Amino acid sequence: MEHSSGPLNLCRVLTKLIIINRTHMLVHATALSALIYYRASFFFSESKSRDRATTLACLTMFLAELGLSFLWLLSQAFRWRPVRRTAYPERLPEDKELPPIDVFVCTADPDKEPTDDVMNTVVSAMALDYPPEKLHVYLSDDGGSTLTLHGTREAYDFARWWLPFCKRYGIKTRCPKAFFKEEEDGEGIGMSSENEFGSEKKIVKEKYELFQERVNEYRKRHRGDSSHTGRDHPPTIEVVRGNVPDEVIQAHQDPMPKLIYVSREKRPSHHHHFKAGSLNVLLRVSGVMSNSPYILVLDCDMYCNDPSSARQAMCFHLDPRLSPSLMLVQFPQMFHNISENDIYDSKIRPYFWTCWYGMDGLKGPVFIWDLLLHQERVLVSSFSVDLAGFDLMDLKKLFGHSNEFIKYLWQKEKPSKNTIAGDSAALMKETQVLTSCGYENGTKWGQEVGFKYYSVVEDYFTSFTLHCSGWTSVFYSPSKPQFLGTATTNFNDMLIQGMRWYSGLSQVGISRFCPLIYGSLRMPILQSMCYAELSLFPLYCLPICCFATIPQICLVNGISIYPEVSSSYIMLFAFIFLSSLCKHLYEVIASGHSVQIFLNEQRNWMIKSTTCYVYGTIDAIMTQIGMRTASFLPTNKVDDDEQSKRYEMGIFDFQTSIMFLAPMVTLVILNMASFFGGVARVLTLGGFDKLFMQIALSLFVLVMSYPVIEAMVLRTDKGRIPRSVTILSAFLSLVLLLLGSSFLT
């Protein structure tokens, strides 16, 4: 759709970046080819000096280098054709012509996801700069908590004051918690006098504090009162009208977006399919209550930071050049609680500042919960088939036995205003059916319909299947973050969250849905390579663990597996190593980040390669062969004061399971032993020319592992690595060194 003043959006190909990327690809690939030739020629050459130990060690390292080269090749698809988009929301049609939107907010546990933060997200969604009669906010409470329901009612009461205040003074920060935390100097000037703004702001702040107080009082008063648990409770659906009667608030009669609380039925005997299951329930409930053609999905801690976000996304959905195949608009994931150093790499910078721009130049990025706007029709029907061609019985086999849901879906009807208001007793009875735990039995929900259930990373897998069906997506990253959330800012949560992600990704990568096989037959090869790199990313653990052990064990035993310093081939290895680091550094600097971020990303990549990549891959294999079932635990969003203080100071907090600490510390101690042992060896027995590369590799590992060494040796605070773990890891490294030495000699 083009406005009289121009198009709704523009797409700019980043030509300069393409030239840099493709030049580096060519040069780096040439160097890798030479390395492969060097390694292969070693095994076909006849050398009297070559023994069994050297052959075995070189073969292992050759396989590790091939693995790294393969994963590097896949990652280049992200860098092939990056683009950047611009939207012009001022060119959108009038409000009466804009399509309705349903906003989905998902929460599961009020203990790990504070109710106050969840309600701030809900209120910020209600305050979007969008026609209120076309905005419907659904809160999915998977925990079935009475606290969350009460908080939703209180939030609605507060929104009656907050929404008119934001509209009257043009407030840009529509999350009340963020607004009152920051100084909003200058907002509203020119629309009213400063005194009037200040006095009304004071009143609204008092209402916000009262809202918080009531939620906290309810929490204290009803702690432990619930007769059911988060995994065993009946369905509850309520069109929220607040705790204060409408007639009490006469001063604020502006239209309000509808707010609907939904808690699906959960029973221990039925699999609930985690977040994908709750979103599918919201698809069904919204289908009979509002049936909007577009939905905006937010995580419970991801508040709307720019009220124009929905309008900006509509600049793409209403563009006739894109809309016939467009399934979603993905915004970058941004966080408000990340420190300047970002020691745990919580920004996930490589994806939102590099990879997603590259996928946008192909068929579009993978979507991630929290930050997406997509057509409901695409998710309800992941295949491009006209539902009008199905008869009623066929539709029931797909979507279940609800005639009401199928009526709106099939005939594309819009529920009446009375229906949306929830005044119909029959409608509420119907929603009870749609949210029952057995509704999906015998249907195609989670397979061909709705969000997909195959993997615990439902967003990735749903996106993958939709791209395979021919749909496209768009990545849009405006200068102002559209949504802001809470990132993991402690070591333990980072690893647990990572293990869950990488387990789900590995599960797809080693299944019949492997993107290189299943995807390459259904989408362009570069797009399938992007998906493959994501699903196989945890396999970095294999070559990295080899690089962290084999050269070090060989160094202690005087076995050379790299070219001598006098050999010209040493320049080849050095070039490949420096080429990778320099390209990574360039991407970090070009995205506006510091050298410290580059070091943190390298460090966290190494740490994750020896911890959550390993466990995630093992978990995926066990799930795939049926030895265990998939599980999901919400990430803890509650701050710990001591851990938060260390995080802000840039100090690692190693309060986590020995399962994560032991392998990481073992490999660090092994590298310490090999480095000092190797230096001592070349000083006493010579051979520096042959062992230089291995000494340099051990030194590099130690430099990148300084926070671990510091936590083992120098620190005495609670965030240090426990002495018992250090002793155990020293023993394990000794065992590893002895076993490796005996195997090689």
ABEGO torsion letter per residue (X at the ends): XBBAAEBABBBBBBAAAAAAAAAAAAAAAAAAAAAAAAAAAAAABBBAABBAAAAAAAAAAAAAAAAAAAAAAAAAAAAABBBBBBBBAAABBBAAABBBBBBBBBBABAAABBAAAAAAAAAAAAABBBBAAABBBBBBBAAGBAAAAAAAAAAAAAAAAAAAAAAAAGBABABAAAAAABBBBGBGBGABBAAAAAAAAAAAAAAAAAAAAAAAAAAAAABGABABBAABBBBBBBBBAEABBAAABAABABBBBBBBBBBBBBBAABBAGEAAAAAAAAAAAAAAAAGBABBBBBBAABBBABAAAAAAAAAAAABAAAAAABABBBBBBBBAABBAAGAAGAAGAAAAAAAAAAAAABAEBBBBBGBBBBBAAAAABABBBBAAABBAAAAAAAAEABAAAAAAAAAGBBBBAAAAAGABAAAAAAAAAAABAAAABGBABGAABEBBAABABAAAAAAAAAAAAGBBBBBBBBABBABBBBBBABAAAAAAAAAAAAAAAAAAAABAABAAAAAAAABBAAAAAAAAAAAAAAAAAAAAAAAAAAAAAAAAAGBBABBBAABAAAAAAAAAAAAAAAAAAAAAAAAGBBAAAAAAAAAAAAAAAABAAAAAAAAAAAAAAGABBBBBBBBBABBBAAAAAAAAAGBBBABBBAAAAAAAAAAAAAAAAAAAAAAAAAAAAEGAAAAAAAAAAAAAAAAAAAAAAAAAAABABAABBBAAAAAAAAAAAAAAAAAAAAAAX
